[in-house]
Amino acid sequence: MKQDITQRLKDEHQLILRMLALLEKNARLTEEGSFKDYRFYLDGVDFIRNYADRFHHAKEEDVLFEALVANGMPRENSPVAAMLMEHDLGRAYVKAMEEAATRALNGEAGQEEAIVANARGYLDLLRDHIAKEDDILYPLAERILPEGVRHGITAGYQKAEEKSEAGFEEHYRQVVEKYEKG
């Protein structure tokens, strides 16, 4: 039985999907004019940048994707290249959402459209992205990566996680739960 190298990443996707559900709900309410808690969007940006990007994507980009390339998957014109491109596109949506939410918090009117458009762009991109990883790329990695490299991959994940301060994951879980409770 091969050591599982993707379940941890799938588990992290679940918390990210919960934040995406909150983004979707609050973007709809913002569009309707009934949600003006722009701090939520900045907390969402913080979650995305730190949990989804620096914590989760770092493991994908620096560990799993590198292992796939080292074991024969091309770096260019490949699933890895597509995932990296989508990570970058997601970062652009997040930056634009942050800028609009910051302007709104500073009292600048008319930012709702930009907040909503970028929140939706990000959540649509990331839901599709997560589905491709969970349903295509991760099963492919489980099939093609030999047992001999799997310990190194899980050790790489552990090393990446150790860069985060104690309580990091719990903090972001609590952020999501706070907004889920309303």
N, C-alpha and C positions, 0 to 999 in steps of 0.2 A: 504493500500500500504506500503510494507516494505521499510525502508530506504536503499538506494543503498550503498553498502560497497566496491564495486570493481571498479566502473567507474574511480575514481581518479587514481587507479593503472594502468588501461588500458590506460588512457591518458598519463601517464608517459612512458608506453611502446612505445608510438608513437615516442617520442623524442629518446628513446634508439634505435628503429628500424632505425631512420634516421642516427644515428651514425654508426650502423652496415652496412648500405648501403655505407657510406663513407669508412669504413674499407674494404669492399668488393672491391670497385672500386680501391682504392689505393693499396691494396694487389696485384690485377691483374696488375696494372701499375708497381709496384715494381718488380714483377716477370718478366715482360717484359723488365725491365731495364730503364723505362722512368720516374720513380718517385723515387726521392732520398730525399724527405723532411721527414727525420726521426723524426723531431720534431712533425709532425702530429701524429705519433704513440704514442709519450709520452703525447701529448694532449689527444689522445684517451684513454690512460691508466688513465689519471687524470679524464676524464669524467666518465669512467667506475667505477673507484674506489669511486669517490665522489657522482656522480649522481645516477648511476645504483646500486651500492653496498651500500654505507653508507646511502644514502637517500631513494632509492626505496626498495632495498632488506631488509633494516632495518624494514620498515613498514610491509613488508610481513612476515619476520621471527619473529619479536618481537610482532606483533599485530595480523595480520590475521591468521597466522599459529597457533599461541598460542590459539586463539579463537576457531579454528577448533578442536584442541586437547582437549581443555577444554569442548567442546561440543560433544565429543564422537569419534572423528577420532583418530585412533591409531597414536602414534608418530613414531613407527617403522613399516616397511613394509606397508607404506601408501603413498598416493600422497604427503603428507608433507615431508616425509623422502626422496622421490625421488627429490623433488624440492630443498631441502637443499643440497643433494649430488651434484646436478647440479650447485648450487651456488658455492660450493667449487671447483668443476672441472673448472668452469669459472675463478675463482681466480687464479688457477694454469696456465691457458693459458695466462692470463693478466700479471702475473709475468714474465713468460718466454718471452713474447713479449716485455715487458719493458726492460728486461736485454739485449736482442738482439738489440733493438733500441738504447739503451744507448751506447752499444759497437760501433754501426755504427756511432753514432754522435761523438764518441771519435776517429773516424778514423780507427777502426778495420774493415778490409775488410771481405767479405764473410758472412755477417749477414742477408742478404736478405732472404735466405731460411728459417731461423728460424723466422724472422719477419712474413713472409707470412704464414708459417705453423701455427703459433700460432694465428695470426689474423683470419685465416680461421677456425681454430678449435673453437675459441671463437664465431665467428659470426654464424657458423653452429649450435653450441650448443645452443646459446642464442635465435636464431630464433625459433628453435624447442621448447625450453623451454617456450618462450613467447606464442607460439601457444597453448601449453598444459595448460598454466595458463588461457589465455583468453577464450579458447574454452571448457575446461574441469573443471579445479579447481575453477575458479571464479564463473562460473554458479552453480557448486556444492555448493560453499559457500553461494551463494545467496539463494539457495533452503533450505539448512539445518540449517543455523544460525538463531536463533529466533530473533524476533524484540527486545526482552529485552536486547540483547548483542550488538546490532548494534550501539547505541550511544557510548558505550565504545570503540568500534573499531574505529569509526571516531574520537573520542577524542584522541585515541592513535596515529592515523595518525597525528593529529594536533600537539600533543606533540612532535612527532618525527620531524616534519617539523620545529618546533620552535627552535630546536637545531642547525639549519642551520642559517648562517648569512643572513642579509637582502640582497636581490638581487641574492641569490644563484641560484634559478631556472632560472632566466633571464640570468645570466652569462653563464650557460651551454647551454641554447638555443642559445645564441650568438656565442658560440664556434662552435656549429654544423652549424649554418647559415654561419659563416665565411668560413668554409671549403666547404660548399655546393656551395658558390659563386665562389670558386676556387681561 
